Amino acid sequence: MDQRTNIAHNKGLVLDRVTKRYQSVIAVDHVSLNVENREFLAIVGPTGCGKTTLLRLIAGVEKLDGGHIYIQGRRVDDVNPSKRRVRMVFQEHALWPHMRVFHKDFPSNLSFGMKLRKQLPPSIEETANIIAKRLGIAKKLFPRKPDQLSVGQKQVVGIGRALTIIPKILLLDEPLAHVDPQHRLTLRRELKDYHNKMESITLYVSHNLPEAFSLADRVAIMQDGKIIQVESPSEIQSHPANEFVKDFIECFEMQSNLFKR
């Protein structure tokens, strides 16, 4: 079976020599990657290594300069982001500024995607309430607009909005970066539980190595726009691909001791 046939039968995500340039800077450099259906993949690496750009390419909010992206065997290079069945939680929240957190009768941040898909109001309200309860979004926040929320609250609402619709691929770009430590542990459990219950892929970008290693089935380590190693957390710890990865592991071990306190 040749490569093209393999891709056509792949039910997950395939990146084939994906490249993105910003003038003279190569942000993503010929990245090839296969992510299986139902897999939780964490992507880690230093600031500026291409992690966020890679997610934005998969979501379709950035255009490829080379290579191809396949979702469930379908090439989506030129497919509109709204047609890819990909949901992304951005670092900058990207909430609708004029909408409240939730309102049962009018478009709101938690209900917007469900209303677009013409779900019935009782189903919308039930789903929003379930998501809010599980993520710890207090009902007193429902009437508020984004400018009345803290940075952490905005981030949690952004996660909630993504989880109201089950996507083929869920992209999470530092989703817990501004959440307080106690709430962060709860959200980690909820994200993992959500992933386990849905038949889709989760890609999770993080600078927090202990968090990435604890959540992921596999971890992809990036450097200068390239993926250096993709393995299970235990395999990366046991057999780092090079000195760069080894340094990352040492950092992981130091952070892990702090993380357990």
JOBEL-V389053 format. One record per residue. N is the residue number from 0. RES is the residue in three letters. PSI is psi in radians with two decimals (NA if undefined). OMEGA is omega in radians with two decimals (* if undefined). Layout:
n=N res=RES psi=PSI omega=OMEGA
n=N res=RES psi=PSI omega=OMEGA
//
This chain:
n=0 res=MET psi=2.18 omega=-3.10
n=1 res=ASP psi=3.06 omega=-3.07
n=2 res=GLN psi=-0.72 omega=-3.11
n=3 res=ARG psi=-0.69 omega=3.11
n=4 res=THR psi=-0.70 omega=3.09
n=5 res=ASN psi=-0.78 omega=-3.14
n=6 res=ILE psi=-0.75 omega=-3.11
n=7 res=ALA psi=-0.53 omega=-3.11
n=8 res=HIS psi=-0.07 omega=-3.11
n=9 res=ASN psi=2.19 omega=-3.11
n=10 res=LYS psi=0.05 omega=-3.11
n=11 res=GLY psi=-2.39 omega=-3.11
n=12 res=LEU psi=2.31 omega=3.09
n=13 res=VAL psi=2.18 omega=2.99
n=14 res=LEU psi=2.18 omega=-3.08
n=15 res=ASP psi=1.72 omega=3.10
n=16 res=ARG psi=0.77 omega=-3.09
n=17 res=VAL psi=2.30 omega=-3.08
n=18 res=THR psi=2.44 omega=3.05
n=19 res=LYS psi=2.25 omega=3.12
n=20 res=ARG psi=2.53 omega=2.94
n=21 res=TYR psi=1.67 omega=-3.03
n=22 res=GLN psi=-2.03 omega=-3.08
n=23 res=SER psi=-0.07 omega=-3.09
n=24 res=VAL psi=2.23 omega=3.05
n=25 res=ILE psi=1.83 omega=-3.08
n=26 res=ALA psi=-0.68 omega=3.07
n=27 res=VAL psi=2.17 omega=-2.90
n=28 res=ASP psi=1.60 omega=3.05
n=29 res=HIS psi=0.92 omega=-3.12
n=30 res=VAL psi=2.19 omega=3.01
n=31 res=SER psi=2.35 omega=-3.03
n=32 res=LEU psi=2.40 omega=3.01
n=33 res=ASN psi=2.19 omega=3.08
n=34 res=VAL psi=2.12 omega=-3.07
n=35 res=GLU psi=2.69 omega=3.04
n=36 res=ASN psi=2.45 omega=-3.13
n=37 res=ARG psi=0.15 omega=-3.13
n=38 res=GLU psi=2.52 omega=3.03
n=39 res=PHE psi=1.90 omega=-3.10
n=40 res=LEU psi=2.17 omega=3.03
n=41 res=ALA psi=2.48 omega=3.11
n=42 res=ILE psi=2.10 omega=-3.09
n=43 res=VAL psi=2.84 omega=3.13
n=44 res=GLY psi=2.94 omega=-3.10
n=45 res=PRO psi=2.83 omega=3.08
n=46 res=THR psi=2.33 omega=3.11
n=47 res=GLY psi=0.13 omega=-3.08
n=48 res=CYS psi=-0.15 omega=3.08
n=49 res=GLY psi=0.09 omega=-3.06
n=50 res=LYS psi=-0.94 omega=-3.10
n=51 res=THR psi=-0.71 omega=3.12
n=52 res=THR psi=-0.69 omega=3.13
n=53 res=LEU psi=-0.78 omega=3.10
n=54 res=LEU psi=-0.72 omega=-3.11
n=55 res=ARG psi=-0.57 omega=3.06
n=56 res=LEU psi=-0.75 omega=3.12
n=57 res=ILE psi=-0.69 omega=3.14
n=58 res=ALA psi=-0.41 omega=-3.14
n=59 res=GLY psi=0.12 omega=3.13
n=60 res=VAL psi=-0.14 omega=2.96
n=61 res=GLU psi=2.54 omega=-3.14
n=62 res=LYS psi=2.47 omega=3.08
n=63 res=LEU psi=2.54 omega=2.94
n=64 res=ASP psi=-0.13 omega=3.10
n=65 res=GLY psi=2.72 omega=3.12
n=66 res=GLY psi=-3.00 omega=-3.07
n=67 res=HIS psi=2.69 omega=3.06
n=68 res=ILE psi=2.31 omega=3.14
n=69 res=TYR psi=2.34 omega=3.03
n=70 res=ILE psi=2.07 omega=-3.09
n=71 res=GLN psi=0.73 omega=3.08
n=72 res=GLY psi=-0.08 omega=-3.11
n=73 res=ARG psi=2.25 omega=3.10
n=74 res=ARG psi=2.23 omega=-3.01
n=75 res=VAL psi=0.32 omega=-3.08
n=76 res=ASP psi=-0.75 omega=-3.07
n=77 res=ASP psi=0.25 omega=3.14
n=78 res=VAL psi=2.35 omega=3.12
n=79 res=ASN psi=2.43 omega=-3.14
n=80 res=PRO psi=-0.63 omega=-3.11
n=81 res=SER psi=-0.27 omega=-3.11
n=82 res=LYS psi=0.01 omega=-3.06
n=83 res=ARG psi=-0.21 omega=-3.05
n=84 res=ARG psi=0.77 omega=3.08
n=85 res=VAL psi=2.32 omega=3.09
n=86 res=ARG psi=2.35 omega=-3.12
n=87 res=MET psi=2.33 omega=2.98
n=88 res=VAL psi=1.96 omega=-3.08
n=89 res=PHE psi=2.75 omega=3.04
n=90 res=GLN psi=-0.60 omega=-3.05
n=91 res=GLU psi=0.33 omega=3.00
n=92 res=HIS psi=-0.91 omega=3.10
n=93 res=ALA psi=0.70 omega=3.06
n=94 res=LEU psi=2.71 omega=3.05
n=95 res=TRP psi=2.04 omega=-3.01
n=96 res=PRO psi=-0.44 omega=-3.09
n=97 res=HIS psi=-0.06 omega=-3.09
n=98 res=MET psi=2.57 omega=3.06
n=99 res=ARG psi=2.95 omega=3.10
n=100 res=VAL psi=-0.90 omega=3.08
n=101 res=PHE psi=2.43 omega=3.00
n=102 res=HIS psi=2.31 omega=-3.03
n=103 res=LYS psi=-0.38 omega=-3.05
n=104 res=ASP psi=-0.30 omega=-3.07
n=105 res=PHE psi=2.75 omega=3.09
n=106 res=PRO psi=2.35 omega=3.13
n=107 res=SER psi=3.01 omega=-3.08
n=108 res=ASN psi=-0.71 omega=-3.13
n=109 res=LEU psi=-0.47 omega=-3.04
n=110 res=SER psi=-0.20 omega=-2.94
n=111 res=PHE psi=-0.88 omega=-3.11
n=112 res=GLY psi=-0.66 omega=-3.14
n=113 res=MET psi=-0.64 omega=3.10
n=114 res=LYS psi=-0.68 omega=3.09
n=115 res=LEU psi=-0.59 omega=3.14
n=116 res=ARG psi=0.20 omega=3.01
n=117 res=LYS psi=0.62 omega=3.02
n=118 res=GLN psi=2.65 omega=-3.12
n=119 res=LEU psi=2.56 omega=-3.09
n=120 res=PRO psi=-0.75 omega=3.13
n=121 res=PRO psi=-0.66 omega=3.12
n=122 res=SER psi=-0.68 omega=3.12
n=123 res=ILE psi=-0.82 omega=-3.11
n=124 res=GLU psi=-0.73 omega=-3.14
n=125 res=GLU psi=-0.80 omega=-3.13
n=126 res=THR psi=-0.78 omega=-3.13
n=127 res=ALA psi=-0.73 omega=3.14
n=128 res=ASN psi=-0.69 omega=3.12
n=129 res=ILE psi=-0.83 omega=-3.14
n=130 res=ILE psi=-0.78 omega=-3.13
n=131 res=ALA psi=-0.75 omega=-3.13
n=132 res=LYS psi=-0.76 omega=-3.08
n=133 res=ARG psi=-0.57 omega=-3.12
n=134 res=LEU psi=-0.07 omega=3.12
n=135 res=GLY psi=0.51 omega=3.07
n=136 res=ILE psi=1.87 omega=-3.07
n=137 res=ALA psi=2.51 omega=-3.13
n=138 res=LYS psi=-0.42 omega=3.11
n=139 res=LYS psi=-0.28 omega=3.10
n=140 res=LEU psi=-0.26 omega=-3.07
n=141 res=PHE psi=-0.76 omega=-3.09
n=142 res=PRO psi=-0.14 omega=-3.03
n=143 res=ARG psi=2.61 omega=3.00
n=144 res=LYS psi=2.85 omega=-3.05
n=145 res=PRO psi=-0.61 omega=-3.12
n=146 res=ASP psi=-0.08 omega=3.08
n=147 res=GLN psi=0.16 omega=-3.13
n=148 res=LEU psi=2.65 omega=3.00
n=149 res=SER psi=2.92 omega=3.13
n=150 res=VAL psi=-0.76 omega=3.13
n=151 res=GLY psi=-0.71 omega=3.11
n=152 res=GLN psi=-0.71 omega=3.09
n=153 res=LYS psi=-0.73 omega=-3.11
n=154 res=GLN psi=-0.73 omega=3.13
n=155 res=VAL psi=-0.70 omega=3.09
n=156 res=VAL psi=-0.67 omega=3.09
n=157 res=GLY psi=-0.70 omega=3.07
n=158 res=ILE psi=-0.80 omega=-3.14
n=159 res=GLY psi=-0.74 omega=3.13
n=160 res=ARG psi=-0.71 omega=3.13
n=161 res=ALA psi=-0.59 omega=-3.04
n=162 res=LEU psi=-0.18 omega=3.13
n=163 res=THR psi=-0.37 omega=3.10
n=164 res=ILE psi=2.21 omega=3.13
n=165 res=ILE psi=1.98 omega=-3.12
n=166 res=PRO psi=3.01 omega=2.96
n=167 res=LYS psi=-0.63 omega=3.14
n=168 res=ILE psi=2.26 omega=3.07
n=169 res=LEU psi=2.12 omega=-3.12
n=170 res=LEU psi=2.14 omega=-3.07
n=171 res=LEU psi=1.97 omega=-3.09
n=172 res=ASP psi=1.73 omega=-3.09
n=173 res=GLU psi=0.95 omega=-2.98
n=174 res=PRO psi=-0.33 omega=-3.07
n=175 res=LEU psi=0.25 omega=-2.99
n=176 res=ALA psi=-0.60 omega=-3.05
n=177 res=HIS psi=0.26 omega=-3.13
n=178 res=VAL psi=2.46 omega=-3.12
n=179 res=ASP psi=2.64 omega=-2.99
n=180 res=PRO psi=-0.73 omega=-3.11
n=181 res=GLN psi=-0.78 omega=3.12
n=182 res=HIS psi=-0.55 omega=-3.13
n=183 res=ARG psi=-0.73 omega=3.12
n=184 res=LEU psi=-0.72 omega=3.11
n=185 res=THR psi=-0.79 omega=-3.12
n=186 res=LEU psi=-0.64 omega=3.07
n=187 res=ARG psi=-0.81 omega=3.14
n=188 res=ARG psi=-0.72 omega=-3.11
n=189 res=GLU psi=-0.70 omega=3.12
n=190 res=LEU psi=-0.74 omega=3.12
n=191 res=LYS psi=-0.72 omega=3.12
n=192 res=ASP psi=-0.75 omega=3.10
n=193 res=TYR psi=-0.81 omega=3.13
n=194 res=HIS psi=-0.76 omega=-3.10
n=195 res=ASN psi=-0.47 omega=-3.09
n=196 res=LYS psi=-0.33 omega=-3.08
n=197 res=MET psi=2.64 omega=-3.13
n=198 res=GLU psi=1.18 omega=-3.10
n=199 res=SER psi=-3.07 omega=-3.07
n=200 res=ILE psi=2.47 omega=3.00
n=201 res=THR psi=2.21 omega=2.99
n=202 res=LEU psi=2.19 omega=-2.95
n=203 res=TYR psi=1.90 omega=3.09
n=204 res=VAL psi=2.33 omega=-3.12
n=205 res=SER psi=2.60 omega=2.93
n=206 res=HIS psi=-0.16 omega=-3.09
n=207 res=ASN psi=1.70 omega=-3.06
n=208 res=LEU psi=-0.77 omega=3.09
n=209 res=PRO psi=-0.70 omega=3.12
n=210 res=GLU psi=-0.82 omega=-3.14
n=211 res=ALA psi=-0.77 omega=-3.11
n=212 res=PHE psi=-0.56 omega=-3.10
n=213 res=SER psi=-0.47 omega=-3.06
n=214 res=LEU psi=-0.60 omega=-2.84
n=215 res=ALA psi=2.59 omega=2.92
n=216 res=ASP psi=-0.74 omega=3.05
n=217 res=ARG psi=2.77 omega=3.11
n=218 res=VAL psi=2.29 omega=3.03
n=219 res=ALA psi=2.17 omega=3.14
n=220 res=ILE psi=2.17 omega=-3.09
n=221 res=MET psi=2.60 omega=3.04
n=222 res=GLN psi=2.19 omega=3.06
n=223 res=ASP psi=0.77 omega=3.05
n=224 res=GLY psi=-0.01 omega=-3.13
n=225 res=LYS psi=2.65 omega=2.98
n=226 res=ILE psi=2.08 omega=-3.05
n=227 res=ILE psi=-0.68 omega=-3.10
n=228 res=GLN psi=2.43 omega=3.04
n=229 res=VAL psi=1.92 omega=-3.13
n=230 res=GLU psi=3.07 omega=2.99
n=231 res=SER psi=2.71 omega=3.11
n=232 res=PRO psi=-0.74 omega=-3.11
n=233 res=SER psi=-0.65 omega=3.14
n=234 res=GLU psi=-0.70 omega=3.11
n=235 res=ILE psi=-0.72 omega=3.11
n=236 res=GLN psi=-0.67 omega=-3.09
n=237 res=SER psi=-0.64 omega=-3.03
n=238 res=HIS psi=1.24 omega=3.08
n=239 res=PRO psi=2.48 omega=-3.02
n=240 res=ALA psi=-0.54 omega=-3.13
n=241 res=ASN psi=-3.04 omega=-3.09
n=242 res=GLU psi=-0.61 omega=3.12
n=243 res=PHE psi=-0.83 omega=3.13
n=244 res=VAL psi=-0.69 omega=3.13
n=245 res=LYS psi=-0.72 omega=3.10
n=246 res=ASP psi=-0.64 omega=3.09
n=247 res=PHE psi=-0.69 omega=-3.13
n=248 res=ILE psi=-0.71 omega=3.10
n=249 res=GLU psi=-0.70 omega=3.08
n=250 res=CYS psi=-0.72 omega=3.12
n=251 res=PHE psi=-0.78 omega=-3.10
n=252 res=GLU psi=-0.66 omega=3.10
n=253 res=MET psi=-0.76 omega=3.12
n=254 res=GLN psi=-0.62 omega=-3.08
n=255 res=SER psi=-0.67 omega=3.11
n=256 res=ASN psi=-0.69 omega=3.10
n=257 res=LEU psi=-0.67 omega=-3.07
n=258 res=PHE psi=-0.51 omega=-3.09
n=259 res=LYS psi=-0.18 omega=-3.09
n=260 res=ARG psi=NA omega=*
//
